[in-house]
């Protein structure tokens, strides 16, 4: 089943400031979804649901910015407010605005509105970039204007057309036998709605084969599989079919890092998982991910995570990280 083709110019419209007026979801419409998330997260801050790729979160108090992994996803807050900081730029989202992320990059997440009586409640749904690519290719969906920025993170207006499939997807939790059949169809509709939203052009730029953003994403996927290998920027640029200077600038615009900084981030994150889950010591983990000097690894690890490897892993285990 494929979503219907747009009746007119696809993503050709671009309302002033990227928003369409008078299309907000009424706050009262958020309450049933907030109640469901409240029940599911009563015992934990983060909960995975039986629907693949769908999780809920709950935070009872405002927080300081906390390091996190930004994956391609849709994030919706139904109560309270959060913000994501990527490259020092804040992206605030609340019941009127969703957050969309298109690449796997580091960021910092922060709760800015929450209390024990009214905790910050929301959901995260992993995006299927292959599904978006199929829709772009099969429906000839293409924007009529170029993006004003190359950021892989953005905030869009949460309209009823987007909120409705979100609500129906969550409602399937009360009908578990229907999840395998209906969840993929609702997700397909939601991906289409996002392509037709005020952030559709951004998603198109990552989904359309051959586009500059798609080429960078392809390189990122290769780097994630080969992070331990020695890399030259010129070789990565050739893989993206770009000049060295164009590749470096485009890469930095999307990830807020240089290619070699991104490789370092991949290595340090993988080492952290090896120490946490496989119980490797710091020296063994450093060699496993491509470092030649354990002391250099420890310095760069502490710079990223705020603690030396051993102290960081002990703290994660104390707090129940898996």
N, C-alpha and C positions, 0 to 999 in steps of 0.2 A: 504494500500500500504506500502510495506516494502522496504528499500534500498537494492540493490544487495549485495550479499556476495562478499568479496574481492577475487580476482583471486588467490592470493598467501597467504603469511603468515600473513594477517591481519595487526596488529600493530607490527609485528616482526622486521621491519626495524628500525634502529636508526642511521641516518646520523651523521657524526661528528659534535659535538657541538649542536646536536639536530636540525640542519638546512639543507635544501637541497639547494645547490647553484644554482644561475641563475633562480630562481623561484619567483622573486619579481614582484609585480604588478607595471607596468610603472606609473610614476607620472601623466602622461597625462590621464590615465584611471580613476584617482581619481576625475578629475575636474567635470564631470557631477553629480556625487554624492555630491560633495562639493557644487555645485550650488543649488541642491535640498535642502540640509540641511540649506544652507544660507537663502533661501527663507522661509522655515518653521520656522526658529528661528529669523527672523528679529525683532520680538517684544518681545522676551523672551529668557532667557538663557537656559531654559529646556522646552521641548515640548513633550507631549505624542502624538502619532500618532493613526489613526484609526486601525492600525494593532496591535492586542493585544501583549503586551510585548515589543514593539519597541518604543524607544524614541530617540530624538535628543538633542544635547547640543551645546552651543556656548559660548565662552569666549573671550572677546576682548583684554584682557591683562594678563600677567603672574600674578600668585597669590601665596600667602603663603599656606602651607598645611592646609587644612580645614577638620574637622571631618566629616566622612560620613559613611553610612551603606553599607557594601560590600555584595551584594547578588549574588547567582549563575548567572553569566551573561557573555556574550561576549561583549567586548568594542572595538570599532574600531575608530581610528582617521583618518580623510581624509585630514586634514590640521592642521598644528601646531604640538604640542606635549604635552603630559600629563605624569604624573607619579602617581602611587598609592604607598603609604607607609603603610606597614602592619608589625607591630612589629619592626618598625624602618628600615625595608629593603625597598629600592626603586625599583619599577617596572616601567620602562619607556616604553611607547608605542607611536607610531607615524604612519605615513602612510605605514611603512614597517613591523610593528609588531602589533599584536592584544594582548589584555589583556584578560585572562580567569580567572574567579573566581568561586569557587566551593561550598563555604559555606557562611552562613550569619554571618559575623564577622565585628568588627569595623576596620576602616582604615582612612587614610587621603589622600585626593586627591589634586593634585597641577598642575596648568597649568605652563608649563615651556617654551613654545614657542607660542606667540600670539601677535597680534597688531590690532589696529582698522582697518587697511587696509587689514590684513590677519588674521582674528580671528581663534582661535582654534575651529575646527568643527569636530563633530563625532556623533556616535550613540551607543546606548546600547540596547542589546537584551537579555531579560531574558531567561535563559536556562531551559529546561524542563528535569529535572533529571529522571523522570519516562520514558520519551522517550529514553533517553540514556540507561537506564537499560534494556528496551525492546530490543534495538538494540544489546546490549552486550549479552543478553540471547538468542535471536533468531538467531543471526548470528555467535554465537560462537567466537566473537571477543575477543581476549586476547593478551596482550603483551608478548613478549618473554623475556623481561628483566624487572627488578624491577626499580622503580623510584630511582633517586639518592637523592631526598629529599622528605619530606612529606608536603611541603607547599601547601595550598589550593589556592594560587594565583601564576600565572606564565605568562610569555610573550612568544608568539609563532610567527612564521613567517607568515605574511599575504600573502599567495600564491594566484594565480588566481583561484584555485579550491575552495578556501574559499570565496574570494572576489566576484566571479560570482554569487552565490546564494544570497549573501548580496545585491548586486546591483539589482538583479531581485526582491527581496523582497521589497526594497524601491520603485522600479518602479511601484509596484501595487498601490501606493498612487494615481497614475493618472488613475487607473481603479478600483474605489471603489467597484463596483459590483462583481469583481473577488476576492476580499480579502477573503471572507469566504471560498471559494473553493480552491484557489491556495496558500494562505499564509501558511496553515498547511503543504502542500506538500513541499513547498520551505524550511520551517523550518525543516522538517524532513530530507531533503537533507543536509542542513547546519549542523545539529547535526551529521550526518554521516561523513561529511567532517572533522568536528572537531575531531571525534573519530579516523580518519585516519591521523590527522595532527601530528606535532611534539609534541603536548600536549595531544595526544590521550591516552597515558598511564596514565597520571594524571586523565583525565576524567574517564577512565575505573576503576581506583582505587576507585572512589566514586560511580560508577554506578553498579559495580559487587556485587551482593548479597553475604554477608558473608565475604567480604574483610575487613581488619581492618579499612580502611577509611570509608567504608559504615557503619560499626558498630558504629563508632564515630558519623557519620552524623545522624544515627537513634537516638542516645542519645541526640544530639543537638535538634532534632525535638521534642523529648519528653520534654526537658528542656524549650523550647519555649512555650509549652502548660501548663507547671507546674512551671513557674518561681517563683510564690509567695509561693510555698511550701518549707518546710525545706528539705534540701538535704544533703546526706552523700556521699562522694566520693566512698566509698566501694559499696554502693547501685548502683551508676551510673556505676561503673566498672562491677558489676554483670550483669547489663542490657546489657552491651556491650560484655559480656562473655569474659572478660579479667581480668588478675590479677590487683590489685590496682596500682602497680608501672608501669606496661606496659600501662594501661589506662591513667594514669596521664601524662606520657611522650608523648604518642601518641596524647592525647588531646591538650597538650601545643604546640606540633609541628605543628598541624593543625590550631589552633586558636590564637597562641601566648599568651594565657592566661591559668590560671588554671581553673578547672571546677567552683569553687566558684567565681572567678573573672568574668567568663562568665555569671554566674547567676546574679551577681550584675549589669553587663552591661545590661542584659535583663530587669531587674527591673527598672533601671534608664531610659532607653529608653521608656518603657511602661508608666512610670510616666510622662515623658515629653509629650507624646501624650495625656494622660488623662488631663493634665493641659491645653494643647493647644487646643484640640478639644472638650473635655467635660467640660472645664472651672472649673475643680476641683482646690481647693487651695492646697498648697504644703503639708500640714499636711494630708489632706484627700487622696491625691495621694500616699503619702508614705505608709499609712496604707493599701491602696488598693493593692499595689504591694508586700506587705509582710514585710515592715519595721516596727519595734516596736518603734523606736526612730526618730521623725521628725528632731531632730537636727543632728543626724548621717546621715540621708538622705540628708539634706541640704549640709553638708560638702562633702559627696561623690558626690553629684550632681555637685557642684561647681568644684570639682577636675576633673570631666570628661568633663563638658561642658564649663568651664572657667568662669561661672557666677553663682550666687545664683539662685534658681528656679524662683523667681518672676522677677528678672531682665532679665533672659534668655528668659522667655516666652514673656515679654513685647517687647524685641528686635525682637523676631521671628514674632510677630504680626505686628510690625512696618514695617518689611521687606516683609510682605505679605505671610508668611508661612501659610499653611493650614494643 
